[in-house]
C-alpha cells in the first residue's frame, strides 16, 4: 500500500508596521544615548599635568602630554631671550625666476618660469603644501611669467658665473614616498626654514622623470640634471629639497644615478 505524505505549510507572519516603528525608535534611542555618552567623555575637562592649558579630550590626553614634552625639547634648542623675529631673515626683495613647468621634453624642452613667493611658503608652509598651491599664490601670469628653452637657460648660467642670478644651490635631499605616509608633513617641516627651497610635487621635475620614456638614457639623465640645476637657482637660499609625486618612484633610479 502506497502512502502519500503531504507536509503542512508553515505560515510566516510578517511583523506589523507598529512593530517595525517601535524597533526603529529603539535603535535611534540607542544611537542617541551612545552619542551622549561619547560627547560627555570627550568634553570632560582634564587638567594638564605639565602646567599647560587643560584639554577637553580624554582620548587625546596622552597625545597632548607628549606634545608638551616635545615642545619642551624644542625650547631647549632656542637661546634664552631670543624670539622668532630675531632670526636672520633672507633678502626676500631679491626675486628670481623659478621653473614651474617643463614642456616638450623629448627634445630641447620648453621651460615655463615664474617669480615664486618663497617668503609666503616659509611663513606658512601648511597654507601652500603643494607646489601648485605655491604657484597659485605667486600669481604666475602676465609679466610674472616667462617661457624659454632649457638650453638657453643653462647657457645663461654658464655665461654669467659671477652673477647672483646664476647662483645654484645643490640638492640637499630627495623625498620619494608612497601615498598617505606623511611626506607632506616632512616637506612642510623642511620648508619652515626660510633658507630652504622645497618643491613639493612640482611639475618640472616630475615631467623630466615620467614623460621621456622614449628618450636616450644619457639625454634623460642630462634632462633631470639640467632642470634640477634651474630649480636650484637662487641668490640667497642655502638648501634645496624635492618631494616627488608617489608615481615617480618607478623612475627614482634616474635621480639616484645622477646624484
PLY file of the C-alpha trace (Angstrom):
ply
format ascii 1.0
element vertex 259
property float x
property float y
property float z
element edge 258
property int vertex1
property int vertex2
end_header
0.00 0.00 0.00
1.45 3.35 -1.04
1.29 6.25 1.42
1.47 9.89 0.39
2.88 12.37 2.83
1.86 15.99 2.47
3.83 18.39 4.69
1.95 21.07 6.49
2.65 24.56 5.20
4.13 26.85 7.80
2.84 30.39 7.62
5.40 33.10 8.47
3.84 36.15 9.95
5.32 39.42 8.83
5.93 41.96 11.59
3.30 44.58 11.76
4.01 48.19 10.88
3.75 49.20 14.51
6.38 46.62 15.50
8.82 47.96 12.85
8.28 51.50 14.06
8.96 50.50 17.67
12.19 48.70 16.73
13.32 51.68 14.66
12.66 54.07 17.54
14.60 51.81 19.92
17.56 51.76 17.52
17.53 55.54 17.23
17.33 55.86 21.01
20.38 53.61 21.42
22.36 55.71 18.95
21.37 58.93 20.70
22.34 57.54 24.12
25.69 56.33 22.79
26.31 59.76 21.27
25.53 61.50 24.56
27.87 59.22 26.49
30.69 59.76 23.97
30.17 63.54 23.99
30.30 63.68 27.79
33.51 61.62 27.70
35.14 63.90 25.16
34.10 67.13 26.87
35.16 66.20 30.39
37.89 68.72 31.33
41.23 67.22 32.24
43.91 69.28 33.91
47.29 69.20 32.23
50.00 67.69 34.42
52.66 69.74 32.59
51.29 73.11 33.65
49.77 73.94 30.26
46.12 74.56 29.49
43.63 71.79 30.19
42.45 69.53 27.42
38.82 68.62 26.84
39.52 65.27 25.33
40.08 62.14 27.37
41.01 60.21 24.23
43.73 62.67 23.24
45.08 63.28 26.73
48.21 61.20 26.17
48.86 62.89 22.82
48.62 66.35 24.41
51.01 65.26 27.16
53.53 64.07 24.57
53.20 67.33 22.65
54.15 69.32 25.74
57.18 67.09 26.17
58.19 67.69 22.54
57.67 71.45 22.94
59.96 71.49 25.97
62.64 69.69 23.97
62.38 72.21 21.14
62.69 75.10 23.61
66.00 73.69 24.78
67.48 74.46 21.36
66.33 78.12 21.40
68.77 80.54 23.03
67.41 82.23 26.16
65.85 85.59 25.37
65.68 85.04 21.60
62.48 85.31 19.60
61.40 84.24 16.16
61.52 87.87 14.95
65.23 87.97 15.75
66.05 85.11 13.39
68.12 86.22 10.41
65.71 86.78 7.53
66.64 86.21 3.87
66.68 89.18 1.45
63.23 88.45 0.05
63.38 91.56 -2.16
65.85 89.69 -4.42
63.39 87.99 -6.75
64.40 85.37 -9.29
62.92 83.08 -11.92
61.98 79.51 -10.99
60.70 76.78 -13.35
57.04 75.92 -12.79
56.53 73.61 -15.78
58.53 71.63 -18.34
57.09 71.02 -21.81
58.24 69.17 -24.96
60.73 67.08 -23.03
61.53 64.83 -25.99
63.98 67.39 -27.42
65.11 70.83 -26.25
62.47 71.25 -23.56
60.45 74.43 -23.10
60.62 75.79 -19.54
57.87 77.94 -18.01
59.16 80.18 -15.22
57.73 82.43 -12.51
58.98 84.59 -9.62
57.83 82.36 -6.78
56.75 83.79 -3.43
59.06 81.69 -1.25
58.54 84.11 1.62
54.91 83.05 1.93
55.90 79.41 1.76
58.44 79.77 4.57
55.99 81.77 6.68
53.13 79.25 6.45
54.20 76.04 4.69
50.87 74.39 5.56
48.92 77.03 3.61
50.72 76.10 0.36
51.64 72.46 0.95
51.84 71.52 -2.74
53.86 73.28 -5.42
50.68 74.05 -7.37
49.39 75.93 -4.30
52.60 77.96 -4.16
52.33 78.77 -7.87
48.74 79.88 -7.28
49.58 82.43 -4.56
52.58 83.65 -6.58
50.23 84.84 -9.38
52.31 83.45 -12.24
50.59 85.38 -15.02
51.39 88.34 -17.27
54.77 89.93 -16.51
55.39 87.34 -13.80
55.57 84.53 -16.34
58.32 83.63 -18.76
58.96 80.90 -21.34
62.40 79.87 -22.56
64.20 76.85 -23.94
66.12 74.74 -21.46
69.37 75.05 -23.39
69.13 78.87 -23.35
68.64 78.99 -19.58
71.54 76.63 -18.91
73.75 78.73 -21.18
72.78 81.88 -19.23
74.24 80.30 -16.09
77.43 79.32 -17.90
77.89 82.75 -19.49
77.42 84.69 -16.22
79.05 82.58 -13.49
79.61 85.58 -11.18
76.05 86.90 -11.44
73.72 86.31 -8.48
71.09 85.09 -10.94
73.46 82.25 -11.86
74.00 81.08 -8.29
72.83 77.47 -7.97
72.08 75.54 -4.78
72.95 71.87 -4.93
70.15 69.44 -3.91
70.21 68.70 -0.20
67.82 65.76 -0.43
65.17 63.93 -2.44
61.98 62.63 -0.83
60.49 59.62 -2.59
57.42 58.08 -1.00
54.19 56.16 -1.31
50.84 57.89 -0.84
49.49 58.77 2.61
52.71 58.27 4.57
53.26 61.81 5.90
55.59 63.06 3.17
53.80 66.43 3.00
54.41 66.91 6.73
58.11 66.27 6.10
58.12 68.80 3.24
56.35 71.43 5.37
58.86 70.88 8.16
61.77 71.41 5.75
60.12 74.50 4.22
59.81 76.14 7.64
63.49 77.05 7.30
63.41 80.33 5.32
66.72 79.45 3.66
65.37 76.17 2.29
63.70 75.85 -1.11
61.27 72.94 -1.02
59.49 71.79 -4.15
56.62 69.55 -3.10
55.39 67.52 -6.09
56.42 70.07 -8.72
55.63 69.58 -12.41
59.08 70.24 -13.96
60.97 67.57 -12.07
58.14 65.03 -12.45
57.87 65.63 -16.20
61.59 65.06 -16.56
61.25 61.69 -14.84
57.99 60.44 -16.30
57.43 61.93 -19.76
60.62 60.99 -21.56
60.14 57.23 -21.89
61.49 57.02 -25.45
64.46 59.31 -24.77
68.04 58.15 -24.85
69.26 57.25 -21.36
72.03 59.82 -21.34
69.64 62.52 -22.56
67.17 61.69 -19.79
69.90 61.87 -17.17
71.05 65.23 -18.52
67.45 66.49 -18.65
66.98 65.65 -14.98
70.34 67.23 -14.10
69.56 70.44 -16.00
66.06 71.01 -14.63
67.35 70.32 -11.11
70.04 72.93 -11.70
67.50 75.53 -12.87
65.18 74.88 -9.93
68.11 75.34 -7.55
68.94 78.78 -8.91
68.64 81.35 -6.10
70.68 84.35 -4.92
70.35 83.52 -1.22
68.88 80.08 -0.44
71.17 77.53 1.21
69.22 74.26 0.94
67.23 72.57 -1.80
64.76 69.71 -1.33
62.48 67.88 -3.74
59.45 65.89 -2.64
58.31 63.86 -5.62
54.90 62.51 -6.61
54.49 58.91 -5.48
54.32 57.66 -9.10
57.89 58.86 -9.70
59.17 56.04 -7.51
59.09 53.92 -10.66
61.88 56.10 -12.13
63.76 57.05 -8.97
66.83 55.26 -10.34
67.43 58.26 -12.60
67.72 60.58 -9.58
69.99 58.11 -7.82
72.20 57.73 -10.90
72.52 61.49 -11.38
73.28 62.19 -7.75
0 1
1 2
2 3
3 4
4 5
5 6
6 7
7 8
8 9
9 10
10 11
11 12
12 13
13 14
14 15
15 16
16 17
17 18
18 19
19 20
20 21
21 22
22 23
23 24
24 25
25 26
26 27
27 28
28 29
29 30
30 31
31 32
32 33
33 34
34 35
35 36
36 37
37 38
38 39
39 40
40 41
41 42
42 43
43 44
44 45
45 46
46 47
47 48
48 49
49 50
50 51
51 52
52 53
53 54
54 55
55 56
56 57
57 58
58 59
59 60
60 61
61 62
62 63
63 64
64 65
65 66
66 67
67 68
68 69
69 70
70 71
71 72
72 73
73 74
74 75
75 76
76 77
77 78
78 79
79 80
80 81
81 82
82 83
83 84
84 85
85 86
86 87
87 88
88 89
89 90
90 91
91 92
92 93
93 94
94 95
95 96
96 97
97 98
98 99
99 100
100 101
101 102
102 103
103 104
104 105
105 106
106 107
107 108
108 109
109 110
110 111
111 112
112 113
113 114
114 115
115 116
116 117
117 118
118 119
119 120
120 121
121 122
122 123
123 124
124 125
125 126
126 127
127 128
128 129
129 130
130 131
131 132
132 133
133 134
134 135
135 136
136 137
137 138
138 139
139 140
140 141
141 142
142 143
143 144
144 145
145 146
146 147
147 148
148 149
149 150
150 151
151 152
152 153
153 154
154 155
155 156
156 157
157 158
158 159
159 160
160 161
161 162
162 163
163 164
164 165
165 166
166 167
167 168
168 169
169 170
170 171
171 172
172 173
173 174
174 175
175 176
176 177
177 178
178 179
179 180
180 181
181 182
182 183
183 184
184 185
185 186
186 187
187 188
188 189
189 190
190 191
191 192
192 193
193 194
194 195
195 196
196 197
197 198
198 199
199 200
200 201
201 202
202 203
203 204
204 205
205 206
206 207
207 208
208 209
209 210
210 211
211 212
212 213
213 214
214 215
215 216
216 217
217 218
218 219
219 220
220 221
221 222
222 223
223 224
224 225
225 226
226 227
227 228
228 229
229 230
230 231
231 232
232 233
233 234
234 235
235 236
236 237
237 238
238 239
239 240
240 241
241 242
242 243
243 244
244 245
245 246
246 247
247 248
248 249
249 250
250 251
251 252
252 253
253 254
254 255
255 256
256 257
257 258
